[in-house]
C-alpha cells in the first residue's frame, strides 16, 4: 500500500497546482467549492484528529488558507467563520453519513 497523499497534496491536486503559493496572503493558486473541502476532509478522516466532520473541514480550510487556495471565491478564514456560524450546516449534513461510515 502506497503512502496516502497529505491534505496539502490533495488540495494542490484539486486546483491543478504543482506547489503551494509562496505568498498565500497575496498570491492565490486556485479556488475550490466548499463541497470539495468536505470531500477531502472525509478522505483524510483516518489521518485527522478531528472528532466531527465540521472540525475536519476546519482543519482542511486552514491548510487551504496556508497554501493560497480560496473557497467559493472567499478567503478560507471567512469560510471558517461561516462554518462556525452554521452557514454551511445544510451542506455538512448531506455528508454526515459518509463521514460516519468512513
ZAPALO-341500 format. One record per atom (N, C-alpha, C): residue number from 1; residue in three letters; atom name; x, y, z. Coordinates in nm, 4 decimals, always signed. Layout:
<atoms>
{resi->NUM; resn->ALA; name->CA; east->X; north->Y; up->Z};
...
</atoms>
This chain:
<atoms>
{resi->1; resn->UNK; name->N; east->+0.0844; north->-0.1178; up->+0.0000};
{resi->1; resn->UNK; name->CA; east->+0.0000; north->+0.0000; up->+0.0000};
{resi->1; resn->UNK; name->C; east->+0.0887; north->+0.1238; up->+0.0000};
{resi->2; resn->UNK; name->N; east->+0.0606; north->+0.2163; up->-0.0893};
{resi->2; resn->UNK; name->CA; east->+0.1408; north->+0.3369; up->-0.1006};
{resi->2; resn->UNK; name->C; east->+0.1097; north->+0.4368; up->+0.0091};
{resi->3; resn->UNK; name->N; east->+0.1918; north->+0.5374; up->+0.0151};
{resi->3; resn->UNK; name->CA; east->+0.1703; north->+0.6445; up->+0.1112};
{resi->3; resn->UNK; name->C; east->+0.0521; north->+0.7288; up->+0.0660};
{resi->4; resn->UNK; name->N; east->-0.0375; north->+0.7567; up->+0.1593};
{resi->4; resn->UNK; name->CA; east->-0.1546; north->+0.8374; up->+0.1252};
{resi->4; resn->UNK; name->C; east->-0.1128; north->+0.9829; up->+0.1100};
{resi->5; resn->UNK; name->N; east->-0.1712; north->+1.0532; up->+0.0130};
{resi->5; resn->UNK; name->CA; east->-0.1362; north->+1.1941; up->-0.0047};
{resi->5; resn->UNK; name->C; east->-0.1798; north->+1.2774; up->+0.1162};
{resi->6; resn->UNK; name->N; east->-0.1046; north->+1.3826; up->+0.1434};
{resi->6; resn->UNK; name->CA; east->-0.1382; north->+1.4716; up->+0.2538};
{resi->6; resn->UNK; name->C; east->-0.2554; north->+1.5610; up->+0.2142};
{resi->7; resn->UNK; name->N; east->-0.3105; north->+1.6301; up->+0.3118};
{resi->7; resn->UNK; name->CA; east->-0.4179; north->+1.7260; up->+0.2841};
{resi->7; resn->UNK; name->C; east->-0.3680; north->+1.8281; up->+0.1823};
{resi->8; resn->UNK; name->N; east->-0.2459; north->+1.8768; up->+0.2021};
{resi->8; resn->UNK; name->CA; east->-0.1893; north->+1.9762; up->+0.1100};
{resi->8; resn->UNK; name->C; east->-0.1812; north->+1.9202; up->-0.0313};
{resi->9; resn->UNK; name->N; east->-0.1336; north->+1.7969; up->-0.0443};
{resi->9; resn->UNK; name->CA; east->-0.1239; north->+1.7351; up->-0.1776};
{resi->9; resn->UNK; name->C; east->-0.2614; north->+1.7209; up->-0.2428};
{resi->10; resn->UNK; name->N; east->-0.3608; north->+1.6814; up->-0.1656};
{resi->10; resn->UNK; name->CA; east->-0.4969; north->+1.6678; up->-0.2191};
{resi->10; resn->UNK; name->C; east->-0.5527; north->+1.8036; up->-0.2631};
{resi->11; resn->UNK; name->N; east->-0.5258; north->+1.9075; up->-0.1848};
{resi->11; resn->UNK; name->CA; east->-0.5713; north->+2.0416; up->-0.2213};
{resi->11; resn->UNK; name->C; east->-0.5029; north->+2.0895; up->-0.3493};
{resi->12; resn->UNK; name->N; east->-0.3723; north->+2.0690; up->-0.3575};
{resi->12; resn->UNK; name->CA; east->-0.2980; north->+2.1112; up->-0.4765};
{resi->12; resn->UNK; name->C; east->-0.3510; north->+2.0394; up->-0.6004};
{resi->13; resn->UNK; name->N; east->-0.3731; north->+1.9095; up->-0.5867};
{resi->13; resn->UNK; name->CA; east->-0.4250; north->+1.8310; up->-0.6987};
{resi->13; resn->UNK; name->C; east->-0.5632; north->+1.8820; up->-0.7403};
{resi->14; resn->UNK; name->N; east->-0.6452; north->+1.9149; up->-0.6418};
{resi->14; resn->UNK; name->CA; east->-0.7818; north->+1.9609; up->-0.6700};
{resi->14; resn->UNK; name->C; east->-0.7839; north->+2.0913; up->-0.7498};
{resi->15; resn->UNK; name->N; east->-0.6843; north->+2.1775; up->-0.7281};
{resi->15; resn->UNK; name->CA; east->-0.6808; north->+2.3035; up->-0.8036};
{resi->15; resn->UNK; name->C; east->-0.5862; north->+2.2960; up->-0.9227};
{resi->16; resn->UNK; name->N; east->-0.5209; north->+2.1807; up->-0.9401};
{resi->16; resn->UNK; name->CA; east->-0.4312; north->+2.1636; up->-1.0536};
{resi->16; resn->UNK; name->C; east->-0.3013; north->+2.2405; up->-1.0402};
{resi->17; resn->UNK; name->N; east->-0.2557; north->+2.2608; up->-0.9167};
{resi->17; resn->UNK; name->CA; east->-0.1305; north->+2.3329; up->-0.8933};
{resi->17; resn->UNK; name->C; east->-0.0214; north->+2.2344; up->-0.8548};
{resi->18; resn->UNK; name->N; east->+0.1019; north->+2.2672; up->-0.8887};
{resi->18; resn->UNK; name->CA; east->+0.2128; north->+2.1773; up->-0.8565};
{resi->18; resn->UNK; name->C; east->+0.2751; north->+2.2096; up->-0.7219};
{resi->19; resn->UNK; name->N; east->+0.2582; north->+2.3328; up->-0.6754};
{resi->19; resn->UNK; name->CA; east->+0.3162; north->+2.3682; up->-0.5455};
{resi->19; resn->UNK; name->C; east->+0.2353; north->+2.4783; up->-0.4792};
{resi->20; resn->UNK; name->N; east->+0.2506; north->+2.4905; up->-0.3457};
{resi->20; resn->UNK; name->CA; east->+0.1780; north->+2.5943; up->-0.2732};
{resi->20; resn->UNK; name->C; east->+0.2242; north->+2.7340; up->-0.3146};
{resi->21; resn->UNK; name->N; east->+0.1428; north->+2.8314; up->-0.2858};
{resi->21; resn->UNK; name->CA; east->+0.1806; north->+2.9705; up->-0.3097};
{resi->21; resn->UNK; name->C; east->+0.2920; north->+3.0065; up->-0.2129};
{resi->22; resn->UNK; name->N; east->+0.3934; north->+3.0761; up->-0.2622};
{resi->22; resn->UNK; name->CA; east->+0.4984; north->+3.1224; up->-0.1732};
{resi->22; resn->UNK; name->C; east->+0.4524; north->+3.2411; up->-0.0907};
{resi->23; resn->UNK; name->N; east->+0.3409; north->+3.3009; up->-0.1303};
{resi->23; resn->UNK; name->CA; east->+0.2867; north->+3.4194; up->-0.0638};
{resi->23; resn->UNK; name->C; east->+0.1345; north->+3.4051; up->-0.0582};
{resi->24; resn->UNK; name->N; east->+0.0849; north->+3.3133; up->+0.0273};
{resi->24; resn->UNK; name->CA; east->-0.0590; north->+3.2828; up->+0.0263};
{resi->24; resn->UNK; name->C; east->-0.1498; north->+3.4009; up->+0.0577};
{resi->25; resn->UNK; name->N; east->-0.0991; north->+3.5009; up->+0.1276};
{resi->25; resn->UNK; name->CA; east->-0.1840; north->+3.6160; up->+0.1600};
{resi->25; resn->UNK; name->C; east->-0.2126; north->+3.7003; up->+0.0356};
{resi->26; resn->UNK; name->N; east->-0.1185; north->+3.7028; up->-0.0578};
{resi->26; resn->UNK; name->CA; east->-0.1333; north->+3.7891; up->-0.1748};
{resi->26; resn->UNK; name->C; east->-0.1431; north->+3.7151; up->-0.3078};
{resi->27; resn->UNK; name->N; east->-0.0906; north->+3.5951; up->-0.3139};
{resi->27; resn->UNK; name->CA; east->-0.0904; north->+3.5212; up->-0.4400};
{resi->27; resn->UNK; name->C; east->-0.1706; north->+3.3921; up->-0.4236};
{resi->28; resn->UNK; name->N; east->-0.2854; north->+3.3869; up->-0.4887};
{resi->28; resn->UNK; name->CA; east->-0.3726; north->+3.2695; up->-0.4794};
{resi->28; resn->UNK; name->C; east->-0.3397; north->+3.1729; up->-0.5936};
{resi->29; resn->UNK; name->N; east->-0.3489; north->+3.0434; up->-0.5636};
{resi->29; resn->UNK; name->CA; east->-0.3175; north->+2.9439; up->-0.6665};
{resi->29; resn->UNK; name->C; east->-0.4419; north->+2.8738; up->-0.7200};
{resi->30; resn->UNK; name->N; east->-0.5566; north->+2.9029; up->-0.6615};
{resi->30; resn->UNK; name->CA; east->-0.6784; north->+2.8397; up->-0.7101};
{resi->30; resn->UNK; name->C; east->-0.7950; north->+2.8602; up->-0.6159};
{resi->31; resn->UNK; name->N; east->-0.9108; north->+2.8149; up->-0.6606};
{resi->31; resn->UNK; name->CA; east->-1.0339; north->+2.8276; up->-0.5843};
{resi->31; resn->UNK; name->C; east->-1.1064; north->+2.6936; up->-0.5887};
{resi->32; resn->UNK; name->N; east->-1.1604; north->+2.6535; up->-0.4755};
{resi->32; resn->UNK; name->CA; east->-1.2348; north->+2.5268; up->-0.4682};
{resi->32; resn->UNK; name->C; east->-1.3744; north->+2.5514; up->-0.4125};
{resi->33; resn->UNK; name->N; east->-1.4706; north->+2.4708; up->-0.4569};
{resi->33; resn->UNK; name->CA; east->-1.6032; north->+2.4786; up->-0.3945};
{resi->33; resn->UNK; name->C; east->-1.5963; north->+2.4176; up->-0.2539};
{resi->34; resn->UNK; name->N; east->-1.6818; north->+2.4654; up->-0.1659};
{resi->34; resn->UNK; name->CA; east->-1.6843; north->+2.4157; up->-0.0281};
{resi->34; resn->UNK; name->C; east->-1.6991; north->+2.2636; up->-0.0232};
{resi->35; resn->UNK; name->N; east->-1.7812; north->+2.2081; up->-0.1126};
{resi->35; resn->UNK; name->CA; east->-1.8050; north->+2.0629; up->-0.1094};
{resi->35; resn->UNK; name->C; east->-1.6773; north->+1.9834; up->-0.1365};
{resi->36; resn->UNK; name->N; east->-1.5844; north->+2.0398; up->-0.2140};
{resi->36; resn->UNK; name->CA; east->-1.4566; north->+1.9714; up->-0.2380};
{resi->36; resn->UNK; name->C; east->-1.3753; north->+1.9662; up->-0.1089};
{resi->37; resn->UNK; name->N; east->-1.3842; north->+2.0716; up->-0.0294};
{resi->37; resn->UNK; name->CA; east->-1.3163; north->+2.0750; up->+0.1013};
{resi->37; resn->UNK; name->C; east->-1.3732; north->+1.9631; up->+0.1898};
{resi->38; resn->UNK; name->N; east->-1.5053; north->+1.9477; up->+0.1870};
{resi->38; resn->UNK; name->CA; east->-1.5713; north->+1.8435; up->+0.2668};
{resi->38; resn->UNK; name->C; east->-1.5243; north->+1.7054; up->+0.2207};
{resi->39; resn->UNK; name->N; east->-1.5170; north->+1.6850; up->+0.0887};
{resi->39; resn->UNK; name->CA; east->-1.4732; north->+1.5544; up->+0.0362};
{resi->39; resn->UNK; name->C; east->-1.3302; north->+1.5223; up->+0.0793};
{resi->40; resn->UNK; name->N; east->-1.2430; north->+1.6220; up->+0.0767};
{resi->40; resn->UNK; name->CA; east->-1.1045; north->+1.5999; up->+0.1202};
{resi->40; resn->UNK; name->C; east->-1.1021; north->+1.5679; up->+0.2697};
{resi->41; resn->UNK; name->N; east->-1.1831; north->+1.6364; up->+0.3485};
{resi->41; resn->UNK; name->CA; east->-1.1904; north->+1.6088; up->+0.4930};
{resi->41; resn->UNK; name->C; east->-1.2320; north->+1.4646; up->+0.5181};
{resi->42; resn->UNK; name->N; east->-1.3297; north->+1.4158; up->+0.4414};
{resi->42; resn->UNK; name->CA; east->-1.3755; north->+1.2776; up->+0.4580};
{resi->42; resn->UNK; name->C; east->-1.2662; north->+1.1802; up->+0.4158};
{resi->43; resn->UNK; name->N; east->-1.1991; north->+1.2091; up->+0.3047};
{resi->43; resn->UNK; name->CA; east->-1.0923; north->+1.1218; up->+0.2569};
{resi->43; resn->UNK; name->C; east->-0.9783; north->+1.1122; up->+0.3583};
{resi->44; resn->UNK; name->N; east->-0.9504; north->+1.2206; up->+0.4280};
{resi->44; resn->UNK; name->CA; east->-0.8394; north->+1.2241; up->+0.5223};
{resi->44; resn->UNK; name->C; east->-0.8805; north->+1.1879; up->+0.6650};
{resi->45; resn->UNK; name->N; east->-1.0061; north->+1.1515; up->+0.6874};
{resi->45; resn->UNK; name->CA; east->-1.0556; north->+1.1232; up->+0.8224};
{resi->45; resn->UNK; name->C; east->-0.9620; north->+1.0336; up->+0.9039};
{resi->46; resn->UNK; name->N; east->-0.9101; north->+0.9237; up->+0.8477};
{resi->46; resn->UNK; name->CA; east->-0.8251; north->+0.8364; up->+0.9304};
{resi->46; resn->UNK; name->C; east->-0.6987; north->+0.9063; up->+0.9809};
{resi->47; resn->UNK; name->N; east->-0.6552; north->+1.0110; up->+0.9127};
{resi->47; resn->UNK; name->CA; east->-0.5310; north->+1.0782; up->+0.9499};
{resi->47; resn->UNK; name->C; east->-0.5517; north->+1.2046; up->+1.0327};
{resi->48; resn->UNK; name->N; east->-0.6758; north->+1.2492; up->+1.0419};
{resi->48; resn->UNK; name->CA; east->-0.7034; north->+1.3719; up->+1.1166};
{resi->48; resn->UNK; name->C; east->-0.7479; north->+1.3369; up->+1.2581};
{resi->49; resn->UNK; name->N; east->-0.7195; north->+1.4256; up->+1.3508};
{resi->49; resn->UNK; name->CA; east->-0.7603; north->+1.4026; up->+1.4895};
{resi->49; resn->UNK; name->C; east->-0.9003; north->+1.4572; up->+1.5167};
{resi->50; resn->UNK; name->N; east->-0.9643; north->+1.5043; up->+1.4120};
{resi->50; resn->UNK; name->CA; east->-1.0960; north->+1.5665; up->+1.4266};
{resi->50; resn->UNK; name->C; east->-1.2003; north->+1.4654; up->+1.4728};
{resi->51; resn->UNK; name->N; east->-1.2837; north->+1.5093; up->+1.5658};
{resi->51; resn->UNK; name->CA; east->-1.3898; north->+1.4235; up->+1.6184};
{resi->51; resn->UNK; name->C; east->-1.5197; north->+1.4380; up->+1.5388};
{resi->52; resn->UNK; name->N; east->-1.5285; north->+1.5440; up->+1.4580};
{resi->52; resn->UNK; name->CA; east->-1.6516; north->+1.5675; up->+1.3814};
{resi->52; resn->UNK; name->C; east->-1.6159; north->+1.6108; up->+1.2404};
{resi->53; resn->UNK; name->N; east->-1.7121; north->+1.5990; up->+1.1525};
{resi->53; resn->UNK; name->CA; east->-1.6922; north->+1.6435; up->+1.0148};
{resi->53; resn->UNK; name->C; east->-1.6624; north->+1.7937; up->+1.0129};
{resi->54; resn->UNK; name->N; east->-1.7342; north->+1.8689; up->+1.0943};
{resi->54; resn->UNK; name->CA; east->-1.7135; north->+2.0141; up->+1.0980};
{resi->54; resn->UNK; name->C; east->-1.5690; north->+2.0458; up->+1.1380};
{resi->55; resn->UNK; name->N; east->-1.5171; north->+1.9773; up->+1.2389};
{resi->55; resn->UNK; name->CA; east->-1.3792; north->+2.0003; up->+1.2831};
{resi->55; resn->UNK; name->C; east->-1.2793; north->+1.9619; up->+1.1734};
{resi->56; resn->UNK; name->N; east->-1.3066; north->+1.8526; up->+1.1036};
{resi->56; resn->UNK; name->CA; east->-1.2177; north->+1.8092; up->+0.9953};
{resi->56; resn->UNK; name->C; east->-1.2175; north->+1.9113; up->+0.8818};
{resi->57; resn->UNK; name->N; east->-1.3344; north->+1.9630; up->+0.8485};
{resi->57; resn->UNK; name->CA; east->-1.3459; north->+2.0635; up->+0.7428};
{resi->57; resn->UNK; name->C; east->-1.2657; north->+2.1886; up->+0.7822};
{resi->58; resn->UNK; name->N; east->-1.2723; north->+2.2262; up->+0.9092};
{resi->58; resn->UNK; name->CA; east->-1.1984; north->+2.3436; up->+0.9558};
{resi->58; resn->UNK; name->C; east->-1.0473; north->+2.3205; up->+0.9433};
{resi->59; resn->UNK; name->N; east->-1.0028; north->+2.1987; up->+0.9676};
{resi->59; resn->UNK; name->CA; east->-0.8613; north->+2.1659; up->+0.9506};
{resi->59; resn->UNK; name->C; east->-0.8195; north->+2.1826; up->+0.8045};
{resi->60; resn->UNK; name->N; east->-0.9012; north->+2.1300; up->+0.7133};
{resi->60; resn->UNK; name->CA; east->-0.8703; north->+2.1385; up->+0.5702};
{resi->60; resn->UNK; name->C; east->-0.8747; north->+2.2852; up->+0.5238};
{resi->61; resn->UNK; name->N; east->-0.9696; north->+2.3625; up->+0.5760};
{resi->61; resn->UNK; name->CA; east->-0.9764; north->+2.5049; up->+0.5412};
{resi->61; resn->UNK; name->C; east->-0.8484; north->+2.5771; up->+0.5836};
{resi->62; resn->UNK; name->N; east->-0.7963; north->+2.5420; up->+0.7012};
{resi->62; resn->UNK; name->CA; east->-0.6710; north->+2.6019; up->+0.7476};
{resi->62; resn->UNK; name->C; east->-0.5563; north->+2.5709; up->+0.6530};
{resi->63; resn->UNK; name->N; east->-0.5514; north->+2.4466; up->+0.6063};
{resi->63; resn->UNK; name->CA; east->-0.4475; north->+2.4075; up->+0.5105};
{resi->63; resn->UNK; name->C; east->-0.4641; north->+2.4833; up->+0.3789};
{resi->64; resn->UNK; name->N; east->-0.5873; north->+2.4957; up->+0.3329};
{resi->64; resn->UNK; name->CA; east->-0.6132; north->+2.5677; up->+0.2081};
{resi->64; resn->UNK; name->C; east->-0.5638; north->+2.7118; up->+0.2188};
{resi->65; resn->UNK; name->N; east->-0.5935; north->+2.7729; up->+0.3312};
{resi->65; resn->UNK; name->CA; east->-0.5525; north->+2.9128; up->+0.3509};
{resi->65; resn->UNK; name->C; east->-0.4006; north->+2.9249; up->+0.3494};
{resi->66; resn->UNK; name->N; east->-0.3322; north->+2.8295; up->+0.4120};
{resi->66; resn->UNK; name->CA; east->-0.1863; north->+2.8403; up->+0.4245};
{resi->66; resn->UNK; name->C; east->-0.1129; north->+2.8196; up->+0.2924};
{resi->67; resn->UNK; name->N; east->-0.1804; north->+2.7623; up->+0.1926};
{resi->67; resn->UNK; name->CA; east->-0.1119; north->+2.7411; up->+0.0640};
{resi->67; resn->UNK; name->C; east->-0.1684; north->+2.8282; up->-0.0482};
{resi->68; resn->UNK; name->N; east->-0.2616; north->+2.9174; up->-0.0151};
{resi->68; resn->UNK; name->CA; east->-0.3090; north->+3.0133; up->-0.1142};
{resi->68; resn->UNK; name->C; east->-0.4297; north->+2.9709; up->-0.1958};
{resi->69; resn->UNK; name->N; east->-0.5170; north->+2.8890; up->-0.1373};
{resi->69; resn->UNK; name->CA; east->-0.6390; north->+2.8472; up->-0.2072};
{resi->69; resn->UNK; name->C; east->-0.7590; north->+2.9172; up->-0.1442};
{resi->70; resn->UNK; name->N; east->-0.8445; north->+2.9722; up->-0.2299};
{resi->70; resn->UNK; name->CA; east->-0.9689; north->+3.0314; up->-0.1814};
{resi->70; resn->UNK; name->C; east->-1.0804; north->+2.9275; up->-0.1925};
{resi->71; resn->UNK; name->N; east->-1.1893; north->+2.9507; up->-0.1204};
{resi->71; resn->UNK; name->CA; east->-1.3028; north->+2.8581; up->-0.1202};
{resi->71; resn->UNK; name->C; east->-1.4277; north->+2.9378; up->-0.1558};
{resi->72; resn->UNK; name->N; east->-1.4939; north->+2.8953; up->-0.2627};
{resi->72; resn->UNK; name->CA; east->-1.6114; north->+2.9684; up->-0.3128};
{resi->72; resn->UNK; name->C; east->-1.5768; north->+3.1165; up->-0.3340};
{resi->73; resn->UNK; name->N; east->-1.4531; north->+3.1427; up->-0.3775};
{resi->73; resn->UNK; name->CA; east->-1.4105; north->+3.2786; up->-0.4055};
{resi->73; resn->UNK; name->C; east->-1.3763; north->+3.3618; up->-0.2827};
{resi->74; resn->UNK; name->N; east->-1.3776; north->+3.2982; up->-0.1644};
{resi->74; resn->UNK; name->CA; east->-1.3524; north->+3.3722; up->-0.0403};
{resi->74; resn->UNK; name->C; east->-1.2269; north->+3.3190; up->+0.0298};
{resi->75; resn->UNK; name->N; east->-1.1669; north->+3.4038; up->+0.1135};
{resi->75; resn->UNK; name->CA; east->-1.0566; north->+3.3611; up->+0.1972};
{resi->75; resn->UNK; name->C; east->-1.1095; north->+3.2496; up->+0.2894};
{resi->76; resn->UNK; name->N; east->-1.0352; north->+3.1397; up->+0.3016};
{resi->76; resn->UNK; name->CA; east->-1.0813; north->+3.0316; up->+0.3901};
{resi->76; resn->UNK; name->C; east->-1.1079; north->+3.0759; up->+0.5342};
{resi->77; resn->UNK; name->N; east->-1.0423; north->+3.1839; up->+0.5780};
{resi->77; resn->UNK; name->CA; east->-1.0675; north->+3.2361; up->+0.7130};
{resi->77; resn->UNK; name->C; east->-1.2123; north->+3.2834; up->+0.7251};
{resi->78; resn->UNK; name->N; east->-1.2641; north->+3.3456; up->+0.6192};
{resi->78; resn->UNK; name->CA; east->-1.4034; north->+3.3909; up->+0.6163};
{resi->78; resn->UNK; name->C; east->-1.4963; north->+3.2691; up->+0.6156};
{resi->79; resn->UNK; name->N; east->-1.4603; north->+3.1682; up->+0.5355};
{resi->79; resn->UNK; name->CA; east->-1.5406; north->+3.0458; up->+0.5280};
{resi->79; resn->UNK; name->C; east->-1.5421; north->+2.9754; up->+0.6644};
{resi->80; resn->UNK; name->N; east->-1.4278; north->+2.9756; up->+0.7330};
{resi->80; resn->UNK; name->CA; east->-1.4204; north->+2.9168; up->+0.8676};
{resi->80; resn->UNK; name->C; east->-1.5211; north->+2.9831; up->+0.9616};
{resi->81; resn->UNK; name->N; east->-1.5262; north->+3.1140; up->+0.9579};
{resi->81; resn->UNK; name->CA; east->-1.6233; north->+3.1858; up->+1.0422};
{resi->81; resn->UNK; name->C; east->-1.7655; north->+3.1474; up->+1.0045};
{resi->82; resn->UNK; name->N; east->-1.7905; north->+3.1348; up->+0.8730};
{resi->82; resn->UNK; name->CA; east->-1.9241; north->+3.0943; up->+0.8270};
{resi->82; resn->UNK; name->C; east->-1.9580; north->+2.9532; up->+0.8760};
{resi->83; resn->UNK; name->N; east->-1.8590; north->+2.8640; up->+0.8761};
{resi->83; resn->UNK; name->CA; east->-1.8810; north->+2.7275; up->+0.9269};
{resi->83; resn->UNK; name->C; east->-1.9199; north->+2.7351; up->+1.0745};
{resi->84; resn->UNK; name->N; east->-1.8456; north->+2.8160; up->+1.1518};
{resi->84; resn->UNK; name->CA; east->-1.8763; north->+2.8312; up->+1.2943};
{resi->84; resn->UNK; name->C; east->-2.0157; north->+2.8894; up->+1.3175};
{resi->85; resn->UNK; name->N; east->-2.0591; north->+2.9770; up->+1.2269};
{resi->85; resn->UNK; name->CA; east->-2.1910; north->+3.0405; up->+1.2413};
{resi->85; resn->UNK; name->C; east->-2.3036; north->+2.9526; up->+1.1880};
{resi->86; resn->UNK; name->N; east->-2.2704; north->+2.8368; up->+1.1298};
{resi->86; resn->UNK; name->CA; east->-2.3742; north->+2.7460; up->+1.0829};
{resi->86; resn->UNK; name->C; east->-2.4178; north->+2.7667; up->+0.9393};
{resi->87; resn->UNK; name->N; east->-2.3495; north->+2.8562; up->+0.8663};
{resi->87; resn->UNK; name->CA; east->-2.3876; north->+2.8850; up->+0.7282};
{resi->87; resn->UNK; name->C; east->-2.3842; north->+2.7588; up->+0.6408};
{resi->88; resn->UNK; name->N; east->-2.2889; north->+2.6698; up->+0.6690};
{resi->88; resn->UNK; name->CA; east->-2.2711; north->+2.5503; up->+0.5853};
{resi->88; resn->UNK; name->C; east->-2.3325; north->+2.4232; up->+0.6466};
{resi->89; resn->UNK; name->N; east->-2.4092; north->+2.4381; up->+0.7533};
{resi->89; resn->UNK; name->CA; east->-2.4637; north->+2.3198; up->+0.8214};
{resi->89; resn->UNK; name->C; east->-2.5448; north->+2.2291; up->+0.7295};
{resi->90; resn->UNK; name->N; east->-2.6215; north->+2.2863; up->+0.6370};
{resi->90; resn->UNK; name->CA; east->-2.7039; north->+2.2012; up->+0.5497};
{resi->90; resn->UNK; name->C; east->-2.6157; north->+2.1195; up->+0.4552};
{resi->91; resn->UNK; name->N; east->-2.5058; north->+2.1781; up->+0.4076};
{resi->91; resn->UNK; name->CA; east->-2.4135; north->+2.1024; up->+0.3212};
{resi->91; resn->UNK; name->C; east->-2.3445; north->+1.9943; up->+0.4038};
{resi->92; resn->UNK; name->N; east->-2.2974; north->+2.0304; up->+0.5221};
{resi->92; resn->UNK; name->CA; east->-2.2308; north->+1.9315; up->+0.6081};
{resi->92; resn->UNK; name->C; east->-2.3246; north->+1.8156; up->+0.6416};
{resi->93; resn->UNK; name->N; east->-2.4516; north->+1.8459; up->+0.6642};
{resi->93; resn->UNK; name->CA; east->-2.5488; north->+1.7418; up->+0.6982};
{resi->93; resn->UNK; name->C; east->-2.5591; north->+1.6369; up->+0.5872};
{resi->94; resn->UNK; name->N; east->-2.5454; north->+1.6813; up->+0.4619};
{resi->94; resn->UNK; name->CA; east->-2.5542; north->+1.5877; up->+0.3488};
{resi->94; resn->UNK; name->C; east->-2.4402; north->+1.4852; up->+0.3515};
{resi->95; resn->UNK; name->N; east->-2.3298; north->+1.5208; up->+0.4159};
{resi->95; resn->UNK; name->CA; east->-2.2116; north->+1.4352; up->+0.4153};
{resi->95; resn->UNK; name->C; east->-2.1906; north->+1.3582; up->+0.5457};
{resi->96; resn->UNK; name->N; east->-2.2784; north->+1.3810; up->+0.6442};
{resi->96; resn->UNK; name->CA; east->-2.2602; north->+1.3167; up->+0.7742};
{resi->96; resn->UNK; name->C; east->-2.2524; north->+1.1641; up->+0.7668};
{resi->97; resn->UNK; name->N; east->-2.3408; north->+1.1022; up->+0.6866};
{resi->97; resn->UNK; name->CA; east->-2.3396; north->+0.9555; up->+0.6767};
{resi->97; resn->UNK; name->C; east->-2.2075; north->+0.9064; up->+0.6187};
{resi->98; resn->UNK; name->N; east->-2.1597; north->+0.9752; up->+0.5172};
{resi->98; resn->UNK; name->CA; east->-2.0336; north->+0.9391; up->+0.4538};
{resi->98; resn->UNK; name->C; east->-1.9187; north->+0.9514; up->+0.5544};
{resi->99; resn->UNK; name->N; east->-1.9233; north->+1.0571; up->+0.6363};
{resi->99; resn->UNK; name->CA; east->-1.8213; north->+1.0799; up->+0.7402};
{resi->99; resn->UNK; name->C; east->-1.8239; north->+0.9656; up->+0.8418};
{resi->100; resn->UNK; name->N; east->-1.9443; north->+0.9332; up->+0.8888};
{resi->100; resn->UNK; name->CA; east->-1.9559; north->+0.8290; up->+0.9913};
{resi->100; resn->UNK; name->C; east->-1.9124; north->+0.6924; up->+0.9393};
{resi->101; resn->UNK; name->N; east->-1.9373; north->+0.6657; up->+0.8124};
{resi->101; resn->UNK; name->CA; east->-1.9060; north->+0.5329; up->+0.7597};
{resi->101; resn->UNK; name->C; east->-1.7625; north->+0.5219; up->+0.7069};
{resi->102; resn->UNK; name->N; east->-1.6908; north->+0.6326; up->+0.7050};
{resi->102; resn->UNK; name->CA; east->-1.5528; north->+0.6257; up->+0.6515};
{resi->102; resn->UNK; name->C; east->-1.4531; north->+0.5936; up->+0.7617};
</atoms>
